[in-house]
Amino acid sequence: MPRSFTLEYWQDEGWFVGRLKEVPGIFSQGETLEDLKVNILEAYRLMIDEEKKVLSAVVKSRIKAIQVEV
C-alpha cells in the first residue's frame, strides 16, 4: 500500500537538503530536487529494512510491558 509523506526541503550551498516531516530522522540531500527525492526515498527504505530486521529479532525474544516515568 503506497504511503504519502511531506518532503520539507531547502537549499544549502547549492544542494537540496530535506526531511520527511512524518518520519523523524529521515534526512537526505541531492544536487537537484529529483536527486533529493530519490535519495530520501532510499533513506526511508533503508530505515524500513532495518526495522524489519529488528522486528524479526523481537519475535524470537520475550516481551514484557514496563512503565517509564518522564
Distance bins in CASP14 RR format, pairs under 12 A and 6 or more apart:
PFRMAT RR
TARGET T0000
AUTHOR 0000-0000-0000
RMODE 2
METHOD distances of the structure
MODEL  1
2 41 0 0 0 0 0 1 0 0 0 0 0
3 20 0 0 0 0 0 1 0 0 0 0 0
3 22 0 0 0 0 1 0 0 0 0 0 0
3 23 0 0 0 0 1 0 0 0 0 0 0
3 41 0 0 0 0 0 1 0 0 0 0 0
3 44 0 0 0 0 1 0 0 0 0 0 0
3 45 0 0 0 0 0 1 0 0 0 0 0
3 48 0 0 0 0 0 1 0 0 0 0 0
4 20 0 0 0 0 0 1 0 0 0 0 0
4 21 0 0 0 0 0 1 0 0 0 0 0
4 22 0 0 0 0 1 0 0 0 0 0 0
4 23 0 0 0 0 0 1 0 0 0 0 0
4 44 0 0 0 0 0 1 0 0 0 0 0
5 18 0 0 0 0 0 1 0 0 0 0 0
5 19 0 0 0 0 1 0 0 0 0 0 0
5 20 1 0 1 0 0 0 0 0 0 0 0
5 21 1 0 0 1 0 0 0 0 0 0 0
5 22 1 0 1 0 0 0 0 0 0 0 0
5 23 1 0 0 1 0 0 0 0 0 0 0
5 24 0 0 0 0 0 1 0 0 0 0 0
5 26 0 0 0 0 1 0 0 0 0 0 0
5 37 0 0 0 0 0 1 0 0 0 0 0
5 40 0 0 0 0 1 0 0 0 0 0 0
5 41 0 0 0 0 1 0 0 0 0 0 0
5 43 0 0 0 0 0 1 0 0 0 0 0
5 44 1 0 0 1 0 0 0 0 0 0 0
5 47 0 0 0 0 0 1 0 0 0 0 0
6 18 0 0 0 0 0 1 0 0 0 0 0
6 19 0 0 0 0 1 0 0 0 0 0 0
6 20 1 0 0 1 0 0 0 0 0 0 0
6 21 1 0 1 0 0 0 0 0 0 0 0
6 22 1 0 0 1 0 0 0 0 0 0 0
6 23 0 0 0 0 1 0 0 0 0 0 0
6 26 0 0 0 0 0 1 0 0 0 0 0
6 40 0 0 0 0 0 1 0 0 0 0 0
7 16 0 0 0 0 1 0 0 0 0 0 0
7 17 0 0 0 0 0 1 0 0 0 0 0
7 18 1 0 0 1 0 0 0 0 0 0 0
7 19 1 0 0 1 0 0 0 0 0 0 0
7 20 1 0 0 1 0 0 0 0 0 0 0
7 21 1 0 0 1 0 0 0 0 0 0 0
7 22 0 0 0 0 0 1 0 0 0 0 0
7 23 0 0 0 0 0 1 0 0 0 0 0
7 26 0 0 0 0 1 0 0 0 0 0 0
7 27 0 0 0 0 0 1 0 0 0 0 0
7 28 0 0 0 0 1 0 0 0 0 0 0
7 33 0 0 0 0 1 0 0 0 0 0 0
7 34 0 0 0 0 0 1 0 0 0 0 0
7 36 1 0 0 1 0 0 0 0 0 0 0
7 37 1 0 0 1 0 0 0 0 0 0 0
7 38 0 0 0 0 0 1 0 0 0 0 0
7 39 0 0 0 0 0 1 0 0 0 0 0
7 40 1 0 0 1 0 0 0 0 0 0 0
7 41 0 0 0 0 1 0 0 0 0 0 0
7 43 0 0 0 0 0 1 0 0 0 0 0
7 44 0 0 0 0 0 1 0 0 0 0 0
8 16 0 0 0 0 0 1 0 0 0 0 0
8 17 0 0 0 0 1 0 0 0 0 0 0
8 18 1 0 0 1 0 0 0 0 0 0 0
8 19 1 0 1 0 0 0 0 0 0 0 0
8 20 1 0 0 1 0 0 0 0 0 0 0
8 21 1 0 1 0 0 0 0 0 0 0 0
8 22 0 0 0 0 0 1 0 0 0 0 0
8 23 0 0 0 0 0 1 0 0 0 0 0
8 26 0 0 0 0 0 1 0 0 0 0 0
8 27 0 0 0 0 1 0 0 0 0 0 0
8 28 0 0 0 0 0 1 0 0 0 0 0
8 36 0 0 0 0 0 1 0 0 0 0 0
8 40 0 0 0 0 0 1 0 0 0 0 0
9 15 0 0 0 0 1 0 0 0 0 0 0
9 16 1 0 1 0 0 0 0 0 0 0 0
9 17 1 0 0 1 0 0 0 0 0 0 0
9 18 1 0 1 0 0 0 0 0 0 0 0
9 19 1 0 0 1 0 0 0 0 0 0 0
9 20 0 0 0 0 0 1 0 0 0 0 0
9 21 0 0 0 0 0 1 0 0 0 0 0
9 27 0 0 0 0 0 1 0 0 0 0 0
9 28 0 0 0 0 1 0 0 0 0 0 0
9 29 0 0 0 0 1 0 0 0 0 0 0
9 30 0 0 0 0 1 0 0 0 0 0 0
9 32 0 0 0 0 0 1 0 0 0 0 0
9 33 1 0 0 1 0 0 0 0 0 0 0
9 34 0 0 0 0 0 1 0 0 0 0 0
9 35 0 0 0 0 0 1 0 0 0 0 0
9 36 1 0 0 1 0 0 0 0 0 0 0
9 37 0 0 0 0 1 0 0 0 0 0 0
9 39 0 0 0 0 0 1 0 0 0 0 0
9 40 0 0 0 0 1 0 0 0 0 0 0
10 16 1 0 0 1 0 0 0 0 0 0 0
10 17 1 0 1 0 0 0 0 0 0 0 0
10 18 1 0 0 1 0 0 0 0 0 0 0
10 19 0 0 0 0 1 0 0 0 0 0 0
10 27 0 0 0 0 0 1 0 0 0 0 0
10 29 0 0 0 0 0 1 0 0 0 0 0
10 30 0 0 0 0 0 1 0 0 0 0 0
10 33 0 0 0 0 0 1 0 0 0 0 0
10 36 0 0 0 0 0 1 0 0 0 0 0
11 17 1 0 0 1 0 0 0 0 0 0 0
11 18 0 0 0 0 1 0 0 0 0 0 0
11 29 0 0 0 0 1 0 0 0 0 0 0
11 30 0 0 0 0 0 1 0 0 0 0 0
11 31 0 0 0 0 0 1 0 0 0 0 0
11 32 0 0 0 0 0 1 0 0 0 0 0
11 33 0 0 0 0 1 0 0 0 0 0 0
11 36 0 0 0 0 1 0 0 0 0 0 0
12 18 0 0 0 0 1 0 0 0 0 0 0
12 27 0 0 0 0 0 1 0 0 0 0 0
12 29 1 0 0 1 0 0 0 0 0 0 0
12 30 0 0 0 0 0 1 0 0 0 0 0
12 31 0 0 0 0 0 1 0 0 0 0 0
12 36 0 0 0 0 0 1 0 0 0 0 0
13 29 0 0 0 0 0 1 0 0 0 0 0
13 30 0 0 0 0 0 1 0 0 0 0 0
13 31 0 0 0 0 0 1 0 0 0 0 0
14 29 0 0 0 0 1 0 0 0 0 0 0
14 30 0 0 0 0 1 0 0 0 0 0 0
14 31 1 0 0 1 0 0 0 0 0 0 0
14 32 0 0 0 0 0 1 0 0 0 0 0
14 33 0 0 0 0 0 1 0 0 0 0 0
14 35 0 0 0 0 0 1 0 0 0 0 0
14 36 0 0 0 0 0 1 0 0 0 0 0
15 27 0 0 0 0 0 1 0 0 0 0 0
15 28 0 0 0 0 0 1 0 0 0 0 0
15 29 1 0 1 0 0 0 0 0 0 0 0
15 30 1 0 1 0 0 0 0 0 0 0 0
15 31 1 0 0 1 0 0 0 0 0 0 0
15 32 0 0 0 0 1 0 0 0 0 0 0
15 33 0 0 0 0 0 1 0 0 0 0 0
15 35 0 0 0 0 1 0 0 0 0 0 0
15 36 0 0 0 0 1 0 0 0 0 0 0
15 39 0 0 0 0 0 1 0 0 0 0 0
16 27 0 0 0 0 0 1 0 0 0 0 0
16 28 0 0 0 0 1 0 0 0 0 0 0
16 29 1 0 0 1 0 0 0 0 0 0 0
16 30 1 0 1 0 0 0 0 0 0 0 0
16 31 1 0 0 1 0 0 0 0 0 0 0
16 32 1 0 0 1 0 0 0 0 0 0 0
16 33 1 0 1 0 0 0 0 0 0 0 0
16 34 0 0 0 0 1 0 0 0 0 0 0
16 35 1 0 0 1 0 0 0 0 0 0 0
16 36 1 0 1 0 0 0 0 0 0 0 0
16 37 0 0 0 0 1 0 0 0 0 0 0
16 38 0 0 0 0 0 1 0 0 0 0 0
16 39 0 0 0 0 1 0 0 0 0 0 0
16 40 0 0 0 0 1 0 0 0 0 0 0
17 27 1 0 0 1 0 0 0 0 0 0 0
17 28 1 0 0 1 0 0 0 0 0 0 0
17 29 1 0 1 0 0 0 0 0 0 0 0
17 30 1 0 0 1 0 0 0 0 0 0 0
17 31 0 0 0 0 0 1 0 0 0 0 0
17 33 0 0 0 0 0 1 0 0 0 0 0
17 35 0 0 0 0 0 1 0 0 0 0 0
17 36 1 0 0 1 0 0 0 0 0 0 0
17 39 0 0 0 0 0 1 0 0 0 0 0
17 40 0 0 0 0 1 0 0 0 0 0 0
18 25 0 0 0 0 0 1 0 0 0 0 0
18 26 0 0 0 0 1 0 0 0 0 0 0
18 27 1 0 1 0 0 0 0 0 0 0 0
18 28 1 0 0 1 0 0 0 0 0 0 0
18 29 1 0 0 1 0 0 0 0 0 0 0
18 30 0 0 0 0 1 0 0 0 0 0 0
18 33 0 0 0 0 1 0 0 0 0 0 0
18 35 0 0 0 0 0 1 0 0 0 0 0
18 36 1 0 0 1 0 0 0 0 0 0 0
18 37 0 0 0 0 1 0 0 0 0 0 0
18 39 0 0 0 0 1 0 0 0 0 0 0
18 40 1 0 0 1 0 0 0 0 0 0 0
18 41 0 0 0 0 0 1 0 0 0 0 0
18 43 0 0 0 0 1 0 0 0 0 0 0
18 44 0 0 0 0 0 1 0 0 0 0 0
19 25 1 0 0 1 0 0 0 0 0 0 0
19 26 1 0 0 1 0 0 0 0 0 0 0
19 27 1 0 1 0 0 0 0 0 0 0 0
19 28 1 0 0 1 0 0 0 0 0 0 0
19 29 0 0 0 0 0 1 0 0 0 0 0
19 36 0 0 0 0 0 1 0 0 0 0 0
19 39 0 0 0 0 0 1 0 0 0 0 0
19 40 1 0 0 1 0 0 0 0 0 0 0
19 43 0 0 0 0 1 0 0 0 0 0 0
19 44 0 0 0 0 0 1 0 0 0 0 0
20 26 1 0 1 0 0 0 0 0 0 0 0
20 27 0 0 0 0 1 0 0 0 0 0 0
20 28 0 0 0 0 1 0 0 0 0 0 0
20 36 0 0 0 0 0 1 0 0 0 0 0
20 37 0 0 0 0 0 1 0 0 0 0 0
20 39 0 0 0 0 0 1 0 0 0 0 0
20 40 1 0 0 1 0 0 0 0 0 0 0
20 41 0 0 0 0 1 0 0 0 0 0 0
20 42 0 0 0 0 0 1 0 0 0 0 0
20 43 0 0 0 0 1 0 0 0 0 0 0
20 44 1 0 0 1 0 0 0 0 0 0 0
20 45 0 0 0 0 0 1 0 0 0 0 0
20 47 0 0 0 0 1 0 0 0 0 0 0
20 48 0 0 0 0 0 1 0 0 0 0 0
21 27 0 0 0 0 0 1 0 0 0 0 0
21 40 0 0 0 0 0 1 0 0 0 0 0
22 44 0 0 0 0 0 1 0 0 0 0 0
23 40 0 0 0 0 1 0 0 0 0 0 0
23 41 0 0 0 0 0 1 0 0 0 0 0
23 43 0 0 0 0 1 0 0 0 0 0 0
23 44 1 0 0 1 0 0 0 0 0 0 0
23 45 0 0 0 0 0 1 0 0 0 0 0
23 46 0 0 0 0 0 1 0 0 0 0 0
23 47 1 0 0 1 0 0 0 0 0 0 0
23 48 0 0 0 0 1 0 0 0 0 0 0
23 51 0 0 0 0 0 1 0 0 0 0 0
24 44 0 0 0 0 0 1 0 0 0 0 0
24 47 0 0 0 0 0 1 0 0 0 0 0
25 40 0 0 0 0 0 1 0 0 0 0 0
25 43 0 0 0 0 1 0 0 0 0 0 0
25 44 0 0 0 0 1 0 0 0 0 0 0
25 46 0 0 0 0 0 1 0 0 0 0 0
25 47 0 0 0 0 1 0 0 0 0 0 0
26 36 0 0 0 0 0 1 0 0 0 0 0
26 39 0 0 0 0 0 1 0 0 0 0 0
26 40 1 0 0 1 0 0 0 0 0 0 0
26 41 0 0 0 0 1 0 0 0 0 0 0
26 42 0 0 0 0 0 1 0 0 0 0 0
26 43 1 0 1 0 0 0 0 0 0 0 0
26 44 1 0 1 0 0 0 0 0 0 0 0
26 45 0 0 0 0 0 1 0 0 0 0 0
26 46 0 0 0 0 1 0 0 0 0 0 0
26 47 1 0 0 1 0 0 0 0 0 0 0
26 48 0 0 0 0 0 1 0 0 0 0 0
26 50 0 0 0 0 0 1 0 0 0 0 0
27 36 0 0 0 0 0 1 0 0 0 0 0
27 39 0 0 0 0 1 0 0 0 0 0 0
27 40 1 0 0 1 0 0 0 0 0 0 0
27 43 1 0 0 1 0 0 0 0 0 0 0
27 44 0 0 0 0 0 1 0 0 0 0 0
27 47 0 0 0 0 0 1 0 0 0 0 0
28 35 0 0 0 0 1 0 0 0 0 0 0
28 36 1 0 0 1 0 0 0 0 0 0 0
28 37 0 0 0 0 1 0 0 0 0 0 0
28 38 0 0 0 0 1 0 0 0 0 0 0
28 39 1 0 1 0 0 0 0 0 0 0 0
28 40 1 0 1 0 0 0 0 0 0 0 0
28 41 0 0 0 0 1 0 0 0 0 0 0
28 42 1 0 0 1 0 0 0 0 0 0 0
28 43 1 0 1 0 0 0 0 0 0 0 0
28 44 0 0 0 0 1 0 0 0 0 0 0
28 45 0 0 0 0 0 1 0 0 0 0 0
28 46 0 0 0 0 0 1 0 0 0 0 0
28 47 0 0 0 0 0 1 0 0 0 0 0
29 35 0 0 0 0 1 0 0 0 0 0 0
29 36 1 0 0 1 0 0 0 0 0 0 0
29 37 0 0 0 0 0 1 0 0 0 0 0
29 38 0 0 0 0 0 1 0 0 0 0 0
29 39 1 0 0 1 0 0 0 0 0 0 0
29 40 0 0 0 0 1 0 0 0 0 0 0
29 42 0 0 0 0 0 1 0 0 0 0 0
29 43 0 0 0 0 0 1 0 0 0 0 0
30 36 1 0 1 0 0 0 0 0 0 0 0
30 37 0 0 0 0 1 0 0 0 0 0 0
30 38 0 0 0 0 1 0 0 0 0 0 0
30 39 1 0 1 0 0 0 0 0 0 0 0
30 40 0 0 0 0 1 0 0 0 0 0 0
30 42 0 0 0 0 0 1 0 0 0 0 0
30 43 0 0 0 0 0 1 0 0 0 0 0
31 37 0 0 0 0 0 1 0 0 0 0 0
31 38 0 0 0 0 0 1 0 0 0 0 0
31 39 0 0 0 0 1 0 0 0 0 0 0
32 38 0 0 0 0 1 0 0 0 0 0 0
32 39 0 0 0 0 0 1 0 0 0 0 0
33 39 0 0 0 0 0 1 0 0 0 0 0
33 40 0 0 0 0 0 1 0 0 0 0 0
34 40 0 0 0 0 0 1 0 0 0 0 0
34 41 0 0 0 0 0 1 0 0 0 0 0
35 41 0 0 0 0 0 1 0 0 0 0 0
35 42 0 0 0 0 0 1 0 0 0 0 0
36 42 0 0 0 0 0 1 0 0 0 0 0
36 43 0 0 0 0 0 1 0 0 0 0 0
37 43 0 0 0 0 0 1 0 0 0 0 0
37 44 0 0 0 0 0 1 0 0 0 0 0
38 44 0 0 0 0 0 1 0 0 0 0 0
38 45 0 0 0 0 0 1 0 0 0 0 0
39 45 0 0 0 0 0 1 0 0 0 0 0
39 46 0 0 0 0 0 1 0 0 0 0 0
40 46 0 0 0 0 0 1 0 0 0 0 0
40 47 0 0 0 0 0 1 0 0 0 0 0
41 47 0 0 0 0 0 1 0 0 0 0 0
41 48 0 0 0 0 0 1 0 0 0 0 0
42 48 0 0 0 0 0 1 0 0 0 0 0
42 49 0 0 0 0 0 1 0 0 0 0 0
43 49 0 0 0 0 0 1 0 0 0 0 0
43 50 0 0 0 0 0 1 0 0 0 0 0
44 50 0 0 0 0 0 1 0 0 0 0 0
44 51 0 0 0 0 0 1 0 0 0 0 0
45 51 0 0 0 0 0 1 0 0 0 0 0
45 52 0 0 0 0 0 1 0 0 0 0 0
46 52 0 0 0 0 0 1 0 0 0 0 0
46 53 0 0 0 0 0 1 0 0 0 0 0
47 53 0 0 0 0 0 1 0 0 0 0 0
47 54 0 0 0 0 0 1 0 0 0 0 0
48 54 0 0 0 0 0 1 0 0 0 0 0
48 55 0 0 0 0 0 1 0 0 0 0 0
49 55 0 0 0 0 0 1 0 0 0 0 0
49 56 0 0 0 0 0 1 0 0 0 0 0
50 56 0 0 0 0 0 1 0 0 0 0 0
50 57 0 0 0 0 0 1 0 0 0 0 0
51 57 0 0 0 0 0 1 0 0 0 0 0
51 58 0 0 0 0 0 1 0 0 0 0 0
52 58 0 0 0 0 0 1 0 0 0 0 0
52 59 0 0 0 0 0 1 0 0 0 0 0
53 59 0 0 0 0 0 1 0 0 0 0 0
53 60 0 0 0 0 0 1 0 0 0 0 0
54 60 0 0 0 0 0 1 0 0 0 0 0
54 61 0 0 0 0 0 1 0 0 0 0 0
55 61 0 0 0 0 0 1 0 0 0 0 0
55 63 0 0 0 0 0 1 0 0 0 0 0
57 63 0 0 0 0 0 1 0 0 0 0 0
58 64 0 0 0 0 0 1 0 0 0 0 0
END
